[in-house]
């Protein structure tokens, strides 16, 4: 199975999560290999990274603990995440239609998700629009500098315009 994120994409994602002040989202058509890529990031950084699925709920990828009880429903998982006091990353792949509609309905009724200690990453289906994500989030493209607009300086991707 191919990795969900390449090495350079994982490095960009790590930096985006470190500095995130709002929820992050990206569009993908599949989540194959996501858990393995995020586990690598968790082991490298020491972060607690939780991956949500409607079957298991929120599972910590760094260890083999069972998933947290009563987090199979999207709204319960978001409430659990928002009550966390320590630095954590919560990843929500909401790629099928039913999950997408549940998430869209729930998020439209709540205040913006705070991103101080808790970081959120949402994987959305391709070609969908949501005013909630556009207003309160940041779309990730994980551009790795291959188009010439970014360069690697001191271990960080820097926009070509920022270099003097």
Phi and psi in degrees as a GROMACS rama.xvg file:
@    title "Ramachandran Plot"
@    xaxis  label "Phi"
@    yaxis  label "Psi"
@TYPE xy
-74.2522  151.127  UNK-2
-69.3712  145.581  UNK-3
-70.0296  -44.5875  UNK-4
-113.752  137.756  UNK-5
-75.0066  170.202  UNK-6
-56.0783  -50.3181  UNK-7
-63.6255  -37.0975  UNK-8
-64.4507  -39.3129  UNK-9
-64.0951  -38.1506  UNK-10
-65.3922  -41.2288  UNK-11
-66.211  -43.2446  UNK-12
-60.1814  -43.6887  UNK-13
-57.1919  -47.2942  UNK-14
-64.6525  -41.6115  UNK-15
-61.4686  -41.7181  UNK-16
-67.6368  -37.7521  UNK-17
-59.2502  -41.4694  UNK-18
-100.957  1.05173  UNK-19
-62.4665  130.055  UNK-20
-113.379  -0.45288  UNK-21
-144.587  168.447  UNK-22
-65.4733  152.247  UNK-23
-112.337  145.201  UNK-24
-146.387  154.578  UNK-25
-149.831  160.29  UNK-26
-104.997  132.173  UNK-27
-145.107  157.427  UNK-28
-95.4605  -12.9997  UNK-29
-150.24  158.66  UNK-30
-114.533  19.4294  UNK-31
-60.7559  126.508  UNK-32
85.1007  -0.388922  UNK-33
-62.1545  -47.8447  UNK-34
-59.8999  -42.5534  UNK-35
-64.6567  -42.9529  UNK-36
-63.9286  -42.9761  UNK-37
-70.2109  -33.0216  UNK-38
-64.501  -39.4765  UNK-39
-58.86  -45.0656  UNK-40
-63.446  -41.9386  UNK-41
-63.1009  -43.898  UNK-42
-68.6166  -35.1015  UNK-43
-72.9719  -38.9451  UNK-44
-95.9039  -22.225  UNK-45
84.156  4.57723  UNK-46
-73.4419  149.222  UNK-47
-84.5357  112.582  UNK-48
-114.835  124.152  UNK-49
-109.613  133.931  UNK-50
-112.975  129.12  UNK-51
-95.0468  139.472  UNK-52
-141.389  147.512  UNK-53
-71.6134  -13.1831  UNK-54
-87.0227  -47.0822  UNK-55
-98.1682  -27.6411  UNK-56
93.8919  -152.601  UNK-57
-86.8392  120.072  UNK-58
-118.648  132.832  UNK-59
-77.0389  121.386  UNK-60
-77.7276  -16.8053  UNK-61
-78.6464  -24.5597  UNK-62
-133.424  -178.592  UNK-63
-102.87  19.8814  UNK-64
-61.3445  148.764  UNK-65
-66.1298  158.029  UNK-66
-60.9957  153.582  UNK-67
-66.8219  137.029  UNK-68
-61.8372  148.131  UNK-69
59.7402  31.8578  UNK-70
-117.492  16.862  UNK-71
-70.5553  -33.8865  UNK-72
-79.9537  139.771  UNK-73
-55.4907  -47.5168  UNK-74
-63.9848  -37.6781  UNK-75
-68.0072  -37.3206  UNK-76
-65.8109  -41.3894  UNK-77
-65.1744  -41.796  UNK-78
-63.4739  -42.0912  UNK-79
-60.0404  -46.9637  UNK-80
-62.3988  -41.8026  UNK-81
-69.9265  -17.5668  UNK-82
-92.2418  -4.69882  UNK-83
-69.2602  135.422  UNK-84
-98.2522  -22.1386  UNK-85
-100.268  162.999  UNK-86
-61.2344  123.161  UNK-87
-148.539  154.725  UNK-88
-118.168  127.161  UNK-89
-114.978  124.555  UNK-90
-113.317  127.041  UNK-91
-121.451  97.6911  UNK-92
-82.1891  104.921  UNK-93
-113.068  70.8414  UNK-94
-96.2748  -22.9149  UNK-95
-91.0141  161.348  UNK-96
-60.3633  -42.6989  UNK-97
-64.9442  -44.89  UNK-98
-63.3171  -42.1127  UNK-99
-61.2951  -44.1847  UNK-100
-67.0327  -40.4153  UNK-101
-60.7037  -46.6648  UNK-102
-64.2267  -45.5154  UNK-103
-61.2168  -44.0808  UNK-104
-65.1376  -47.4749  UNK-105
-64.0534  -48.2073  UNK-106
-66.9005  -28.7657  UNK-107
-67.5943  -18.1822  UNK-108
-98.1167  -3.93617  UNK-109
-119.268  164.453  UNK-110
-69.5067  166.32  UNK-111
-58.7738  145.489  UNK-112
-73.4015  127.599  UNK-113
-78.128  139.673  UNK-114
-124.708  50.7439  UNK-115
-82.4845  -75.4968  UNK-116
-87.0271  -27.0836  UNK-117
-103.575  130.657  UNK-118
-112.085  139.618  UNK-119
-117.626  134.935  UNK-120
-128.206  121.692  UNK-121
-110.923  133.582  UNK-122
-103.127  116.728  UNK-123
-105.743  156.031  UNK-124
-64.3831  152.457  UNK-125
-65.8047  149.544  UNK-126
62.1755  34.6911  UNK-127
-118.391  150.524  UNK-128
-121.376  145.442  UNK-129
-147.551  122.886  UNK-130
-65.0344  -30.9547  UNK-131
-62.1565  -49.6901  UNK-132
-67.813  -38.4309  UNK-133
-66.9006  -35.8875  UNK-134
-79.9964  -42.4648  UNK-135
-108.534  -0.287815  UNK-136
-125.388  178.783  UNK-137
-126.053  123.744  UNK-138
-76.9257  129.878  UNK-139
-98.6854  135.653  UNK-140
-112.017  -14.2188  UNK-141
52.9078  41.2721  UNK-142
-64.4222  122.632  UNK-143
-99.1256  21.865  UNK-144
83.8505  3.09398  UNK-145
-73.6027  -14.581  UNK-146
-94.1834  2.89014  UNK-147
89.3972  0.192783  UNK-148
-91.2793  -11.9328  UNK-149
-130.481  148.472  UNK-150
-134.432  154.418  UNK-151
-89.3705  119.125  UNK-152
-131.387  121.437  UNK-153
53.065  40.4542  UNK-154
77.5173  11.7012  UNK-155
-130.8  146.529  UNK-156
-81.7324  126.089  UNK-157
-123.82  136.008  UNK-158
-62.7022  141.2  UNK-159
-59.8622  -29.3163  UNK-160
-69.7572  -22.4095  UNK-161
-84.6687  -9.30491  UNK-162
-87.7865  127.154  UNK-163
